[in-house]
Amino acid sequence: MSLSITKIIDISLELDDSKFTMRTPPGFKKDLQFQLEVLKEHDAPEGAGQIVRGVHMRLHAGSHIDAPEHNVRGGKQVQDLPLETFVGDAVIADLRHLVPGGAVTAAALDNAVGAVIRRGDRLLMRTDVNKTYMRDDWMKRAPYLTADATRWCIEEGVVLVGYDFYHGVDEPGAPRVFNASRTLSEAGIVTLPYLNNLDRIEAQRVTLVALPLKLVGAEASPVRAVILA
């Protein structure tokens, strides 16, 4: 039986090593940026006429999923997560009115999707901020999740939270760094940062596909996130 799909909308951030860069906050052993490297040229002696490239990258480069272990020592890793987490119903929360730098509260989420959210849904938060990814004011324009917003996600039974803005902004007076992301991870909720092009989605309830690589022993994985319409 064939699926009835009329459109595939790519909501992933482009990885182009001539343009893509990442912040390297304190604590990193090395500044590993995204870079492609040619390992074998088409005309390499005894190379069978093939070109082969390798890639140097963090698992958190571009659109990716964060398993709970990213924020929770001993938490679930990528291989522990059911594939159903990454494929299924998603709802779009239009939060553009909170840019720049506004608070994503429980009330804001309830106003945006409270009437349509279901247990087991994936929540995708739209602000369009990632259209200016890594511009000088990119982080400053991003809103932030409040503590009651993260509780709202947990209480509503959301299994995945996706962001099209910088997800590491803490609310004023947060008790710890990355408090929102860490709280979601502690509740077993997967996060999906660095989305883009949510403005191309017309419906509020859609089907998300964002499958991770079959990595073992990893806290994150790149994904090609798409919406089936």
CYANA upper distance limits for C-alpha pairs under 8 A (distance plus 0.5 A):
  5 ILE  CA    228 LEU  CA      6.82
  5 ILE  CA    229 ALA  CA      6.29
  6 THR  CA    228 LEU  CA      8.27
  6 THR  CA    229 ALA  CA      6.39
  7 LYS  CA    228 LEU  CA      6.59
  7 LYS  CA    229 ALA  CA      5.50
  8 ILE  CA    226 VAL  CA      6.96
  8 ILE  CA    227 ILE  CA      6.22
  8 ILE  CA    228 LEU  CA      5.38
  8 ILE  CA    229 ALA  CA      6.68
  9 ILE  CA    200 ARG  CA      7.72
  9 ILE  CA    201 ILE  CA      7.90
  9 ILE  CA    226 VAL  CA      5.90
  9 ILE  CA    227 ILE  CA      5.45
  9 ILE  CA    228 LEU  CA      7.00
  9 ILE  CA    229 ALA  CA      8.00
 10 ASP  CA    197 ASN  CA      7.75
 10 ASP  CA    224 ARG  CA      8.21
 10 ASP  CA    225 ALA  CA      6.85
 10 ASP  CA    226 VAL  CA      5.02
 10 ASP  CA    227 ILE  CA      7.03
 11 ILE  CA    195 LEU  CA      6.10
 11 ILE  CA    196 ASN  CA      5.32
 11 ILE  CA    197 ASN  CA      5.65
 11 ILE  CA    198 LEU  CA      6.81
 11 ILE  CA    224 ARG  CA      8.40
 11 ILE  CA    225 ALA  CA      6.07
 11 ILE  CA    226 VAL  CA      5.87
 11 ILE  CA    227 ILE  CA      7.61
 12 SER  CA     62 GLY  CA      7.99
 12 SER  CA     63 SER  CA      6.02
 12 SER  CA    194 TYR  CA      7.78
 12 SER  CA    195 LEU  CA      5.73
 12 SER  CA    196 ASN  CA      6.09
 12 SER  CA    197 ASN  CA      8.13
 12 SER  CA    223 VAL  CA      8.31
 12 SER  CA    224 ARG  CA      6.35
 12 SER  CA    225 ALA  CA      5.73
 12 SER  CA    226 VAL  CA      7.55
 13 LEU  CA     62 GLY  CA      5.99
 13 LEU  CA     63 SER  CA      6.11
 13 LEU  CA    194 TYR  CA      6.79
 13 LEU  CA    195 LEU  CA      6.39
 13 LEU  CA    196 ASN  CA      6.22
 14 GLU  CA     20 PHE  CA      8.31
 14 GLU  CA     62 GLY  CA      7.44
 15 LEU  CA     20 PHE  CA      6.50
 15 LEU  CA     34 PHE  CA      8.07
 15 LEU  CA     61 ALA  CA      8.44
 15 LEU  CA     62 GLY  CA      6.92
 16 ASP  CA     20 PHE  CA      5.90
 16 ASP  CA     34 PHE  CA      8.41
 17 ASP  CA     21 THR  CA      8.16
 17 ASP  CA     34 PHE  CA      6.25
 17 ASP  CA     35 GLN  CA      5.68
 17 ASP  CA     36 LEU  CA      7.22
 20 PHE  CA     34 PHE  CA      7.48
 21 THR  CA     33 GLN  CA      6.85
 21 THR  CA     34 PHE  CA      7.45
 21 THR  CA    134 MET  CA      8.03
 22 MET  CA     33 GLN  CA      6.94
 22 MET  CA     61 ALA  CA      7.82
 22 MET  CA    134 MET  CA      8.37
 24 THR  CA     28 PHE  CA      7.45
 24 THR  CA     31 ASP  CA      6.62
 32 LEU  CA     56 HIS  CA      7.69
 32 LEU  CA     57 MET  CA      6.63
 32 LEU  CA     58 ARG  CA      6.98
 33 GLN  CA     56 HIS  CA      7.55
 33 GLN  CA     57 MET  CA      6.22
 33 GLN  CA     58 ARG  CA      7.58
 34 PHE  CA     55 VAL  CA      7.76
 34 PHE  CA     56 HIS  CA      6.16
 34 PHE  CA     57 MET  CA      5.04
 34 PHE  CA     58 ARG  CA      7.72
 34 PHE  CA     61 ALA  CA      7.55
 35 GLN  CA     55 VAL  CA      6.24
 35 GLN  CA     56 HIS  CA      5.65
 35 GLN  CA     57 MET  CA      7.09
 36 LEU  CA     53 ARG  CA      7.09
 36 LEU  CA     54 GLY  CA      6.31
 36 LEU  CA     55 VAL  CA      5.02
 36 LEU  CA     56 HIS  CA      6.87
 37 GLU  CA     53 ARG  CA      5.90
 37 GLU  CA     54 GLY  CA      5.67
 37 GLU  CA     55 VAL  CA      6.57
 37 GLU  CA     56 HIS  CA      8.30
 38 VAL  CA     51 ILE  CA      7.93
 38 VAL  CA     52 VAL  CA      6.56
 38 VAL  CA     53 ARG  CA      4.81
 38 VAL  CA     54 GLY  CA      6.84
 39 LEU  CA     51 ILE  CA      8.09
 39 LEU  CA     52 VAL  CA      5.99
 39 LEU  CA     53 ARG  CA      5.68
 39 LEU  CA     54 GLY  CA      6.91
 40 LYS  CA     44 ALA  CA      6.84
 40 LYS  CA     47 GLY  CA      7.58
 40 LYS  CA     50 GLN  CA      7.72
 40 LYS  CA     51 ILE  CA      5.75
 40 LYS  CA     52 VAL  CA      5.53
 40 LYS  CA     53 ARG  CA      7.44
 41 GLU  CA     47 GLY  CA      7.96
 41 GLU  CA     49 GLY  CA      8.15
 41 GLU  CA     50 GLN  CA      7.02
 41 GLU  CA     51 ILE  CA      5.13
 41 GLU  CA     52 VAL  CA      7.28
 42 HIS  CA     47 GLY  CA      7.37
 42 HIS  CA     48 ALA  CA      8.06
 42 HIS  CA     49 GLY  CA      5.01
 42 HIS  CA     50 GLN  CA      5.05
 42 HIS  CA     51 ILE  CA      5.20
 43 ASP  CA     47 GLY  CA      7.36
 43 ASP  CA     49 GLY  CA      6.32
 43 ASP  CA     50 GLN  CA      8.11
 44 ALA  CA     48 ALA  CA      8.39
 44 ALA  CA     49 GLY  CA      7.68
 57 MET  CA     61 ALA  CA      7.01
 59 LEU  CA     64 HIS  CA      7.87
 59 LEU  CA    220 ALA  CA      6.13
 59 LEU  CA    221 SER  CA      5.70
 59 LEU  CA    222 PRO  CA      6.43
 60 HIS  CA     64 HIS  CA      6.33
 60 HIS  CA     65 ILE  CA      8.25
 60 HIS  CA     66 ASP  CA      8.32
 60 HIS  CA    220 ALA  CA      6.88
 60 HIS  CA    221 SER  CA      7.22
 60 HIS  CA    222 PRO  CA      7.09
 61 ALA  CA    222 PRO  CA      7.36
 62 GLY  CA    193 PRO  CA      8.42
 62 GLY  CA    194 TYR  CA      6.33
 62 GLY  CA    222 PRO  CA      7.51
 63 SER  CA    192 LEU  CA      7.43
 63 SER  CA    193 PRO  CA      6.37
 63 SER  CA    194 TYR  CA      5.21
 63 SER  CA    195 LEU  CA      6.25
 63 SER  CA    222 PRO  CA      6.50
 63 SER  CA    223 VAL  CA      6.39
 63 SER  CA    224 ARG  CA      7.54
 63 SER  CA    225 ALA  CA      7.69
 64 HIS  CA    192 LEU  CA      6.21
 64 HIS  CA    193 PRO  CA      6.64
 64 HIS  CA    194 TYR  CA      7.67
 64 HIS  CA    212 PRO  CA      8.10
 64 HIS  CA    220 ALA  CA      7.27
 64 HIS  CA    221 SER  CA      5.91
 64 HIS  CA    222 PRO  CA      4.63
 64 HIS  CA    223 VAL  CA      5.54
 64 HIS  CA    224 ARG  CA      8.48
 65 ILE  CA    190 VAL  CA      7.21
 65 ILE  CA    191 THR  CA      6.17
 65 ILE  CA    192 LEU  CA      5.08
 65 ILE  CA    193 PRO  CA      7.35
 65 ILE  CA    212 PRO  CA      7.49
 65 ILE  CA    220 ALA  CA      6.01
 65 ILE  CA    221 SER  CA      6.07
 65 ILE  CA    222 PRO  CA      7.06
 65 ILE  CA    223 VAL  CA      7.43
 66 ASP  CA     70 HIS  CA      6.63
 66 ASP  CA     78 VAL  CA      8.43
 66 ASP  CA    190 VAL  CA      6.33
 66 ASP  CA    191 THR  CA      5.76
 66 ASP  CA    192 LEU  CA      6.95
 66 ASP  CA    219 GLU  CA      6.67
 66 ASP  CA    220 ALA  CA      5.04
 66 ASP  CA    221 SER  CA      7.49
 67 ALA  CA     75 GLY  CA      8.33
 67 ALA  CA     76 LYS  CA      6.76
 67 ALA  CA     77 GLN  CA      5.90
 67 ALA  CA     78 VAL  CA      6.15
 67 ALA  CA     81 LEU  CA      8.20
 67 ALA  CA    185 SER  CA      7.76
 67 ALA  CA    189 ILE  CA      8.45
 67 ALA  CA    190 VAL  CA      6.02
 67 ALA  CA    191 THR  CA      7.73
 67 ALA  CA    219 GLU  CA      5.72
 67 ALA  CA    220 ALA  CA      6.15
 68 PRO  CA     72 VAL  CA      6.31
 68 PRO  CA     75 GLY  CA      5.69
 68 PRO  CA     76 LYS  CA      5.87
 68 PRO  CA     77 GLN  CA      7.13
 68 PRO  CA    185 SER  CA      4.92
 68 PRO  CA    186 GLU  CA      7.11
 68 PRO  CA    188 GLY  CA      6.40
 68 PRO  CA    189 ILE  CA      7.53
 68 PRO  CA    190 VAL  CA      6.99
 68 PRO  CA    219 GLU  CA      7.66
 69 GLU  CA     73 ARG  CA      6.20
 69 GLU  CA     74 GLY  CA      6.57
 69 GLU  CA     75 GLY  CA      4.57
 69 GLU  CA     76 LYS  CA      5.82
 69 GLU  CA     77 GLN  CA      6.13
 69 GLU  CA    185 SER  CA      8.00
 69 GLU  CA    219 GLU  CA      5.85
 70 HIS  CA     75 GLY  CA      8.25
 70 HIS  CA    185 SER  CA      8.26
 70 HIS  CA    219 GLU  CA      5.53
 70 HIS  CA    220 ALA  CA      7.49
 71 ASN  CA     75 GLY  CA      8.35
 71 ASN  CA    181 SER  CA      8.05
 71 ASN  CA    182 ARG  CA      5.82
 71 ASN  CA    185 SER  CA      6.69
 71 ASN  CA    186 GLU  CA      8.10
 72 VAL  CA    182 ARG  CA      7.75
 72 VAL  CA    185 SER  CA      7.22
 72 VAL  CA    186 GLU  CA      6.90
 75 GLY  CA    186 GLU  CA      8.43
 76 LYS  CA     80 ASP  CA      6.21
 76 LYS  CA     81 LEU  CA      7.60
 76 LYS  CA    188 GLY  CA      8.44
 76 LYS  CA    219 GLU  CA      8.32
 77 GLN  CA     81 LEU  CA      7.46
 77 GLN  CA    216 VAL  CA      8.16
 77 GLN  CA    217 GLY  CA      6.90
 77 GLN  CA    218 ALA  CA      6.20
 77 GLN  CA    219 GLU  CA      5.52
 77 GLN  CA    220 ALA  CA      7.99
 78 VAL  CA    212 PRO  CA      8.11
 78 VAL  CA    214 LYS  CA      8.13
 78 VAL  CA    215 LEU  CA      6.97
 78 VAL  CA    216 VAL  CA      7.31
 78 VAL  CA    217 GLY  CA      7.82
 78 VAL  CA    218 ALA  CA      6.35
 78 VAL  CA    219 GLU  CA      6.39
 78 VAL  CA    220 ALA  CA      6.77
 78 VAL  CA    221 SER  CA      7.74
 79 GLN  CA    214 LYS  CA      7.16
 79 GLN  CA    215 LEU  CA      6.74
 79 GLN  CA    216 VAL  CA      6.06
 79 GLN  CA    217 GLY  CA      7.85
 79 GLN  CA    218 ALA  CA      8.25
 81 LEU  CA     85 THR  CA      7.65
 82 PRO  CA     86 PHE  CA      8.50
 83 LEU  CA     87 VAL  CA      7.45
 83 LEU  CA    211 LEU  CA      7.72
 84 GLU  CA     88 GLY  CA      7.47
 85 THR  CA    159 VAL  CA      7.04
 85 THR  CA    160 LEU  CA      7.58
 86 PHE  CA    160 LEU  CA      8.33
 86 PHE  CA    208 LEU  CA      7.61
 86 PHE  CA    209 VAL  CA      6.33
 86 PHE  CA    210 ALA  CA      5.69
 86 PHE  CA    211 LEU  CA      6.06
 86 PHE  CA    212 PRO  CA      8.41
 87 VAL  CA    207 THR  CA      7.62
 87 VAL  CA    208 LEU  CA      5.95
 87 VAL  CA    209 VAL  CA      5.06
 87 VAL  CA    210 ALA  CA      6.98
 87 VAL  CA    211 LEU  CA      7.74
 88 GLY  CA    121 ASP  CA      8.02
 88 GLY  CA    122 ARG  CA      8.09
 88 GLY  CA    207 THR  CA      5.63
 88 GLY  CA    208 LEU  CA      5.93
 88 GLY  CA    209 VAL  CA      7.34
 89 ASP  CA    120 GLY  CA      8.50
 89 ASP  CA    121 ASP  CA      6.01
 89 ASP  CA    122 ARG  CA      6.76
 89 ASP  CA    205 ARG  CA      7.31
 89 ASP  CA    206 VAL  CA      6.30
 89 ASP  CA    207 THR  CA      5.25
 89 ASP  CA    208 LEU  CA      6.79
 90 ALA  CA    121 ASP  CA      5.89
 90 ALA  CA    122 ARG  CA      4.82
 90 ALA  CA    123 LEU  CA      6.18
 90 ALA  CA    124 LEU  CA      7.31
 90 ALA  CA    205 ARG  CA      6.24
 90 ALA  CA    206 VAL  CA      5.81
 90 ALA  CA    207 THR  CA      6.23
 90 ALA  CA    208 LEU  CA      6.45
 91 VAL  CA    113 VAL  CA      7.67
 91 VAL  CA    116 VAL  CA      8.23
 91 VAL  CA    117 ILE  CA      7.38
 91 VAL  CA    121 ASP  CA      7.57
 91 VAL  CA    122 ARG  CA      6.85
 91 VAL  CA    123 LEU  CA      5.80
 91 VAL  CA    124 LEU  CA      6.58
 91 VAL  CA    204 GLN  CA      5.99
 91 VAL  CA    205 ARG  CA      5.08
 91 VAL  CA    206 VAL  CA      6.78
 92 ILE  CA    113 VAL  CA      7.88
 92 ILE  CA    123 LEU  CA      6.86
 92 ILE  CA    124 LEU  CA      5.46
 92 ILE  CA    125 MET  CA      6.48
 92 ILE  CA    126 ARG  CA      7.18
 92 ILE  CA    204 GLN  CA      5.65
 92 ILE  CA    205 ARG  CA      7.15
 92 ILE  CA    206 VAL  CA      8.47
 93 ALA  CA    109 LEU  CA      7.33
 93 ALA  CA    112 ALA  CA      5.73
 93 ALA  CA    113 VAL  CA      6.34
 93 ALA  CA    123 LEU  CA      7.67
 93 ALA  CA    124 LEU  CA      6.65
 93 ALA  CA    125 MET  CA      5.38
 93 ALA  CA    126 ARG  CA      6.36
 93 ALA  CA    204 GLN  CA      8.21
 94 ASP  CA    112 ALA  CA      6.72
 94 ASP  CA    125 MET  CA      6.90
 94 ASP  CA    126 ARG  CA      5.49
 94 ASP  CA    127 THR  CA      7.14
 95 LEU  CA     99 VAL  CA      8.17
 95 LEU  CA    104 VAL  CA      8.24
 95 LEU  CA    108 ALA  CA      8.23
 95 LEU  CA    112 ALA  CA      7.96
 95 LEU  CA    125 MET  CA      7.17
 95 LEU  CA    126 ARG  CA      6.12
 95 LEU  CA    127 THR  CA      5.82
 96 ARG  CA    126 ARG  CA      7.04
 96 ARG  CA    127 THR  CA      4.77
 96 ARG  CA    128 ASP  CA      7.50
 97 HIS  CA    127 THR  CA      8.32
 98 LEU  CA    102 GLY  CA      4.99
 98 LEU  CA    103 ALA  CA      7.13
 98 LEU  CA    104 VAL  CA      7.69
 98 LEU  CA    127 THR  CA      8.17
 98 LEU  CA    143 PRO  CA      6.79
 99 VAL  CA    127 THR  CA      7.38
 99 VAL  CA    129 VAL  CA      8.35
 99 VAL  CA    141 ARG  CA      6.47
 99 VAL  CA    142 ALA  CA      6.91
 99 VAL  CA    143 PRO  CA      6.61
100 PRO  CA    140 LYS  CA      7.61
100 PRO  CA    141 ARG  CA      4.63
100 PRO  CA    142 ALA  CA      6.44
100 PRO  CA    143 PRO  CA      6.86
101 GLY  CA    140 LYS  CA      6.74
101 GLY  CA    141 ARG  CA      5.46
101 GLY  CA    142 ALA  CA      5.57
101 GLY  CA    143 PRO  CA      4.67
101 GLY  CA    144 TYR  CA      7.39
102 GLY  CA    142 ALA  CA      8.04
102 GLY  CA    143 PRO  CA      5.14
102 GLY  CA    144 TYR  CA      7.04
103 ALA  CA    143 PRO  CA      6.20
103 ALA  CA    144 TYR  CA      5.77
103 ALA  CA    145 LEU  CA      6.59
103 ALA  CA    146 THR  CA      6.96
103 ALA  CA    171 GLU  CA      8.00
104 VAL  CA    108 ALA  CA      6.44
104 VAL  CA    109 LEU  CA      7.54
104 VAL  CA    143 PRO  CA      7.05
104 VAL  CA    144 TYR  CA      6.20
104 VAL  CA    145 LEU  CA      5.22
104 VAL  CA    146 THR  CA      6.54
104 VAL  CA    149 ALA  CA      7.04
105 THR  CA    109 LEU  CA      6.91
105 THR  CA    145 LEU  CA      6.86
105 THR  CA    146 THR  CA      5.94
105 THR  CA    147 ALA  CA      8.30
105 THR  CA    148 ASP  CA      6.74
105 THR  CA    149 ALA  CA      5.24
106 ALA  CA    110 ASP  CA      6.53
106 ALA  CA    146 THR  CA      8.14
106 ALA  CA    148 ASP  CA      5.88
106 ALA  CA    149 ALA  CA      4.55
106 ALA  CA    150 THR  CA      8.10
106 ALA  CA    151 ARG  CA      8.26
106 ALA  CA    152 TRP  CA      6.16
107 ALA  CA    111 ASN  CA      6.48
107 ALA  CA    149 ALA  CA      8.24
108 ALA  CA    112 ALA  CA      6.65
109 LEU  CA    113 VAL  CA      6.47
109 LEU  CA    114 GLY  CA      7.13
109 LEU  CA    149 ALA  CA      7.64
109 LEU  CA    152 TRP  CA      8.50
110 ASP  CA    114 GLY  CA      4.49
110 ASP  CA    115 ALA  CA      7.92
111 ASN  CA    115 ALA  CA      8.31
113 VAL  CA    117 ILE  CA      6.23
116 VAL  CA    205 ARG  CA      8.49
117 ILE  CA    121 ASP  CA      7.24
117 ILE  CA    156 GLU  CA      8.03
118 ARG  CA    156 GLU  CA      7.56
118 ARG  CA    157 GLY  CA      7.87
118 ARG  CA    158 VAL  CA      8.23
119 ARG  CA    156 GLU  CA      6.38
119 ARG  CA    157 GLY  CA      4.96
119 ARG  CA    158 VAL  CA      6.44
120 GLY  CA    157 GLY  CA      6.15
120 GLY  CA    158 VAL  CA      5.81
120 GLY  CA    159 VAL  CA      6.07
121 ASP  CA    157 GLY  CA      7.79
121 ASP  CA    158 VAL  CA      5.67
121 ASP  CA    159 VAL  CA      6.66
121 ASP  CA    160 LEU  CA      7.86
122 ARG  CA    158 VAL  CA      6.23
122 ARG  CA    159 VAL  CA      6.23
122 ARG  CA    160 LEU  CA      5.25
122 ARG  CA    161 VAL  CA      6.52
122 ARG  CA    162 GLY  CA      8.13
122 ARG  CA    208 LEU  CA      8.41
123 LEU  CA    158 VAL  CA      7.18
123 LEU  CA    160 LEU  CA      6.69
123 LEU  CA    161 VAL  CA      5.35
123 LEU  CA    162 GLY  CA      6.56
124 LEU  CA    161 VAL  CA      6.43
124 LEU  CA    162 GLY  CA      4.97
124 LEU  CA    163 TYR  CA      6.61
124 LEU  CA    164 ASP  CA      8.43
125 MET  CA    161 VAL  CA      8.14
125 MET  CA    162 GLY  CA      6.53
125 MET  CA    163 TYR  CA      5.73
125 MET  CA    164 ASP  CA      6.94
126 ARG  CA    163 TYR  CA      7.44
126 ARG  CA    164 ASP  CA      6.32
126 ARG  CA    165 PHE  CA      8.42
126 ARG  CA    198 LEU  CA      6.61
126 ARG  CA    199 ASP  CA      8.11
127 THR  CA    164 ASP  CA      6.79
127 THR  CA    165 PHE  CA      7.18
128 ASP  CA    164 ASP  CA      6.76
128 ASP  CA    165 PHE  CA      7.66
128 ASP  CA    196 ASN  CA      7.58
128 ASP  CA    197 ASN  CA      7.73
128 ASP  CA    198 LEU  CA      7.56
128 ASP  CA    199 ASP  CA      7.51
129 VAL  CA    133 TYR  CA      7.57
129 VAL  CA    138 TRP  CA      7.39
129 VAL  CA    141 ARG  CA      7.50
129 VAL  CA    142 ALA  CA      6.96
129 VAL  CA    164 ASP  CA      6.87
129 VAL  CA    165 PHE  CA      5.65
129 VAL  CA    166 TYR  CA      8.48
130 ASN  CA    138 TRP  CA      8.00
130 ASN  CA    164 ASP  CA      5.92
130 ASN  CA    165 PHE  CA      5.73
130 ASN  CA    166 TYR  CA      8.08
130 ASN  CA    194 TYR  CA      7.48
130 ASN  CA    195 LEU  CA      7.60
130 ASN  CA    196 ASN  CA      6.33
131 LYS  CA    196 ASN  CA      7.05
131 LYS  CA    197 ASN  CA      7.95
132 THR  CA    138 TRP  CA      6.73
133 TYR  CA    138 TRP  CA      6.43
134 MET  CA    138 TRP  CA      6.08
134 MET  CA    139 MET  CA      8.17
137 ASP  CA    141 ARG  CA      6.62
138 TRP  CA    142 ALA  CA      7.18
138 TRP  CA    166 TYR  CA      8.18
139 MET  CA    165 PHE  CA      8.38
139 MET  CA    166 TYR  CA      6.41
139 MET  CA    169 VAL  CA      8.11
142 ALA  CA    165 PHE  CA      6.04
142 ALA  CA    166 TYR  CA      6.24
142 ALA  CA    167 HIS  CA      8.35
142 ALA  CA    169 VAL  CA      7.82
143 PRO  CA    165 PHE  CA      7.99
143 PRO  CA    166 TYR  CA      8.42
143 PRO  CA    169 VAL  CA      7.72
144 TYR  CA    167 HIS  CA      7.69
144 TYR  CA    168 GLY  CA      8.33
144 TYR  CA    169 VAL  CA      5.92
144 TYR  CA    170 ASP  CA      6.58
144 TYR  CA    171 GLU  CA      6.44
145 LEU  CA    149 ALA  CA      6.40
145 LEU  CA    150 THR  CA      7.30
145 LEU  CA    169 VAL  CA      8.41
145 LEU  CA    170 ASP  CA      7.81
145 LEU  CA    171 GLU  CA      7.19
145 LEU  CA    180 ALA  CA      6.68
146 THR  CA    150 THR  CA      7.10
146 THR  CA    171 GLU  CA      6.44
146 THR  CA    180 ALA  CA      7.53
147 ALA  CA    151 ARG  CA      6.87
147 ALA  CA    180 ALA  CA      7.14
148 ASP  CA    152 TRP  CA      6.54
149 ALA  CA    153 CYS  CA      6.91
150 THR  CA    154 ILE  CA      6.88
150 THR  CA    180 ALA  CA      6.74
150 THR  CA    183 THR  CA      7.49
150 THR  CA    184 LEU  CA      7.00
151 ARG  CA    155 GLU  CA      6.50
152 TRP  CA    156 GLU  CA      6.45
153 CYS  CA    157 GLY  CA      6.88
153 CYS  CA    158 VAL  CA      5.99
154 ILE  CA    158 VAL  CA      6.68
154 ILE  CA    184 LEU  CA      7.85
154 ILE  CA    187 ALA  CA      7.39
154 ILE  CA    189 ILE  CA      8.28
158 VAL  CA    189 ILE  CA      7.69
159 VAL  CA    188 GLY  CA      8.27
159 VAL  CA    189 ILE  CA      5.64
159 VAL  CA    190 VAL  CA      6.86
160 LEU  CA    189 ILE  CA      5.98
160 LEU  CA    190 VAL  CA      5.15
160 LEU  CA    191 THR  CA      6.01
160 LEU  CA    192 LEU  CA      7.52
161 VAL  CA    189 ILE  CA      7.79
161 VAL  CA    190 VAL  CA      6.94
161 VAL  CA    191 THR  CA      5.34
161 VAL  CA    192 LEU  CA      6.43
162 GLY  CA    191 THR  CA      6.30
162 GLY  CA    192 LEU  CA      4.79
162 GLY  CA    193 PRO  CA      6.07
162 GLY  CA    194 TYR  CA      8.42
162 GLY  CA    195 LEU  CA      7.55
163 TYR  CA    167 HIS  CA      7.02
163 TYR  CA    192 LEU  CA      6.81
163 TYR  CA    193 PRO  CA      5.38
163 TYR  CA    194 TYR  CA      6.58
163 TYR  CA    195 LEU  CA      6.36
164 ASP  CA    193 PRO  CA      7.19
164 ASP  CA    194 TYR  CA      5.91
164 ASP  CA    195 LEU  CA      4.93
164 ASP  CA    196 ASN  CA      5.98
164 ASP  CA    198 LEU  CA      8.06
165 PHE  CA    193 PRO  CA      8.09
165 PHE  CA    194 TYR  CA      7.03
165 PHE  CA    195 LEU  CA      8.02
166 TYR  CA    193 PRO  CA      8.04
166 TYR  CA    194 TYR  CA      7.65
167 HIS  CA    181 SER  CA      8.02
167 HIS  CA    193 PRO  CA      7.09
168 GLY  CA    178 PHE  CA      6.04
168 GLY  CA    181 SER  CA      7.91
169 VAL  CA    178 PHE  CA      7.47
170 ASP  CA    174 ALA  CA      6.67
170 ASP  CA    177 VAL  CA      7.27
170 ASP  CA    178 PHE  CA      6.46
170 ASP  CA    179 ASN  CA      7.09
170 ASP  CA    180 ALA  CA      7.70
174 ALA  CA    179 ASN  CA      7.02
175 PRO  CA    179 ASN  CA      7.44
178 PHE  CA    182 ARG  CA      6.55
179 ASN  CA    183 THR  CA      6.47
180 ALA  CA    184 LEU  CA      6.83
181 SER  CA    185 SER  CA      6.70
181 SER  CA    191 THR  CA      7.97
182 ARG  CA    186 GLU  CA      6.61
183 THR  CA    187 ALA  CA      6.92
184 LEU  CA    188 GLY  CA      6.99
184 LEU  CA    189 ILE  CA      5.68
184 LEU  CA    190 VAL  CA      7.82
184 LEU  CA    191 THR  CA      8.22
185 SER  CA    189 ILE  CA      5.77
185 SER  CA    190 VAL  CA      6.98
185 SER  CA    191 THR  CA      8.23
195 LEU  CA    225 ALA  CA      8.23
197 ASN  CA    201 ILE  CA      8.34
201 ILE  CA    227 ILE  CA      8.45
206 VAL  CA    227 ILE  CA      7.24
206 VAL  CA    228 LEU  CA      7.34
206 VAL  CA    229 ALA  CA      7.16
207 THR  CA    227 ILE  CA      6.11
207 THR  CA    228 LEU  CA      5.80
207 THR  CA    229 ALA  CA      7.56
208 LEU  CA    225 ALA  CA      7.75
208 LEU  CA    226 VAL  CA      6.54
208 LEU  CA    227 ILE  CA      5.30
208 LEU  CA    228 LEU  CA      7.00
209 VAL  CA    224 ARG  CA      8.48
209 VAL  CA    225 ALA  CA      6.26
209 VAL  CA    226 VAL  CA      5.89
209 VAL  CA    227 ILE  CA      6.80
209 VAL  CA    228 LEU  CA      8.06
210 ALA  CA    223 VAL  CA      6.07
210 ALA  CA    224 ARG  CA      6.28
210 ALA  CA    225 ALA  CA      4.74
210 ALA  CA    226 VAL  CA      6.94
211 LEU  CA    223 VAL  CA      6.26
211 LEU  CA    224 ARG  CA      7.55
211 LEU  CA    225 ALA  CA      7.87
212 PRO  CA    221 SER  CA      5.84
212 PRO  CA    222 PRO  CA      6.60
212 PRO  CA    223 VAL  CA      5.66
213 LEU  CA    221 SER  CA      6.54
213 LEU  CA    222 PRO  CA      7.46
213 LEU  CA    223 VAL  CA      7.71
215 LEU  CA    221 SER  CA      7.90
